[in-house]
């Protein structure tokens, strides 16, 4: 059974059809790329899957359960966490605090516990610290642990954001352009980082990315959408040779006769 | 992350609290002018107002302009519940007291807890619809709420004795009790703010959508922080009613909300130490600035006093702080014993030799 199953997702804003009949079935452990030109509707797909938009039509199933129209925070509870395109770190908080907020859903202590600092609270807090530190160590971010998130180098900020999403212990991550704005070296680093996530945590990833280099090197399977419609699906080689994809990105050449 | 000097620091804190309370006790029983004791007591109450407002404004990042309304709920709760039935019978001149409250009288402390609970309830009532709106709308709705509360007091004479207000409220909250409760409130709020709860509030303050995408129920956190803040505002209000002995709807004008805002902005958005200092400054200023409201004689000229001129000065002060010292006095720094000791150590020893002497845990 697939982990994420999007069935006929459609999103209309007034008369504009942003996404039409989007279908995708993603198996556990897979890394799938979602690409398309600007305005193709990629982020809208994410917003529908994560509960930020309620799809006009269609349903989303995650882990066998219908999550259509659920609130974003409840979807996280199910094990599906999203990382945003434009950076949503808590910039004035330090790295470990960012991670700890991500762990909130595993924090089992009431307000009274935290006022009285009961053993339950202390155990939870200690566990949260340990797990967060552990994760930072695994992901090579431990050196920045007490730095203010907003003051980190951009590449590290992007990584931290993914790491923070990982601290919710998701079954699946939705990454929205993790390599945006990174230079070649940093984006190589990001490629390594994402493959490391897959290998070490066996996590399922759906990835939006503009950089073909990144997508082609990470994703064994790629879905291409344009103007809200799915125009191609396949492995990197198939996508590279697909005429429709070529046209979507570069436009149709009128002078060439077929 | 554990502080090695934790045991020592806790001990020092307890000693400090005992010393402060002891000093206040001596003050209270000395022959010192009651006026000064009243000022100190006001200080303690303003600490509660400031601290409760800080949770909402400094942590969750919600600007509520209805704090006066919540304080009023607490004040009236304590007043009505502790007034003697015979006093009620005489003082409700406009209408006889409603049978609901006519024969009720409970001791001060349960009344104070109920004051907090009622305020929290009203907080919940406003917050639930208001927090579905964002940003400035919350400020508007809460501002309206405070006014509605005040008008309810005026227009339900059988319950609140209208604009006559309530008199002869038993003055159970003396200086020591006020400060003990203030310290307890500060303690509870600080514990909340430094726990995972406070951390999540800060995260919401910084990026709501980011927090929601990490599984935090933003709405629930916002409402709960509003309710907690209301609870403490109610406790502060209850203490105030008991201190003043007389309250009427005009006691709870927006000046009280402004006081809470000024205290937090002046002291530092996230510093409890700052709140304690700035509420002291505020209390003392608002007493001594009465000068500007009384007539001034300069040579042969006589300027009439302007009632409300104090508020003007506080307004300018707030403006000045926002423009020139954005972080207030302390920002988010907090007094700590370690900091205090480091001051001494730096003076007589090289920092490299500093070892932790407080090994007795």
HADDOCK unambig.tbl for C-alpha pairs under 7 A between the chains (distance, minus, plus):
assign (segid A and resid 72 and name CA) (segid B and resid 212 and name CA) 6.35 0.50 0.50
assign (segid A and resid 72 and name CA) (segid B and resid 213 and name CA) 6.05 0.50 0.50
assign (segid A and resid 72 and name CA) (segid B and resid 215 and name CA) 6.98 0.50 0.50
assign (segid A and resid 73 and name CA) (segid B and resid 212 and name CA) 5.31 0.50 0.50
assign (segid A and resid 73 and name CA) (segid B and resid 213 and name CA) 5.99 0.50 0.50
assign (segid A and resid 73 and name CA) (segid B and resid 214 and name CA) 6.66 0.50 0.50
assign (segid A and resid 73 and name CA) (segid B and resid 215 and name CA) 3.82 0.50 0.50
assign (segid A and resid 73 and name CA) (segid B and resid 216 and name CA) 5.60 0.50 0.50
assign (segid A and resid 73 and name CA) (segid B and resid 217 and name CA) 5.79 0.50 0.50
assign (segid A and resid 74 and name CA) (segid B and resid 215 and name CA) 6.44 0.50 0.50
assign (segid A and resid 76 and name CA) (segid B and resid 213 and name CA) 6.89 0.50 0.50
assign (segid A and resid 76 and name CA) (segid B and resid 214 and name CA) 6.44 0.50 0.50
assign (segid A and resid 76 and name CA) (segid B and resid 215 and name CA) 4.95 0.50 0.50
assign (segid A and resid 77 and name CA) (segid B and resid 215 and name CA) 6.17 0.50 0.50
assign (segid A and resid 81 and name CA) (segid B and resid 213 and name CA) 6.69 0.50 0.50
assign (segid A and resid 81 and name CA) (segid B and resid 214 and name CA) 6.81 0.50 0.50
assign (segid A and resid 82 and name CA) (segid B and resid 213 and name CA) 6.30 0.50 0.50
assign (segid A and resid 88 and name CA) (segid B and resid 207 and name CA) 6.56 0.50 0.50
assign (segid A and resid 88 and name CA) (segid B and resid 210 and name CA) 5.20 0.50 0.50
assign (segid A and resid 89 and name CA) (segid B and resid 210 and name CA) 6.92 0.50 0.50
assign (segid A and resid 90 and name CA) (segid B and resid 203 and name CA) 6.01 0.50 0.50
assign (segid A and resid 90 and name CA) (segid B and resid 206 and name CA) 5.68 0.50 0.50
assign (segid A and resid 90 and name CA) (segid B and resid 207 and name CA) 6.40 0.50 0.50
assign (segid A and resid 101 and name CA) (segid B and resid 199 and name CA) 6.84 0.50 0.50
assign (segid A and resid 101 and name CA) (segid B and resid 200 and name CA) 5.99 0.50 0.50
assign (segid A and resid 102 and name CA) (segid B and resid 214 and name CA) 5.49 0.50 0.50
assign (segid A and resid 105 and name CA) (segid B and resid 215 and name CA) 6.43 0.50 0.50
assign (segid A and resid 114 and name CA) (segid B and resid 191 and name CA) 6.82 0.50 0.50
assign (segid A and resid 114 and name CA) (segid B and resid 192 and name CA) 6.35 0.50 0.50
assign (segid A and resid 114 and name CA) (segid B and resid 195 and name CA) 6.04 0.50 0.50
assign (segid A and resid 115 and name CA) (segid B and resid 188 and name CA) 5.93 0.50 0.50
assign (segid A and resid 115 and name CA) (segid B and resid 191 and name CA) 5.20 0.50 0.50
assign (segid A and resid 115 and name CA) (segid B and resid 192 and name CA) 5.72 0.50 0.50
assign (segid A and resid 165 and name CA) (segid B and resid 214 and name CA) 6.62 0.50 0.50
assign (segid A and resid 168 and name CA) (segid B and resid 214 and name CA) 6.69 0.50 0.50
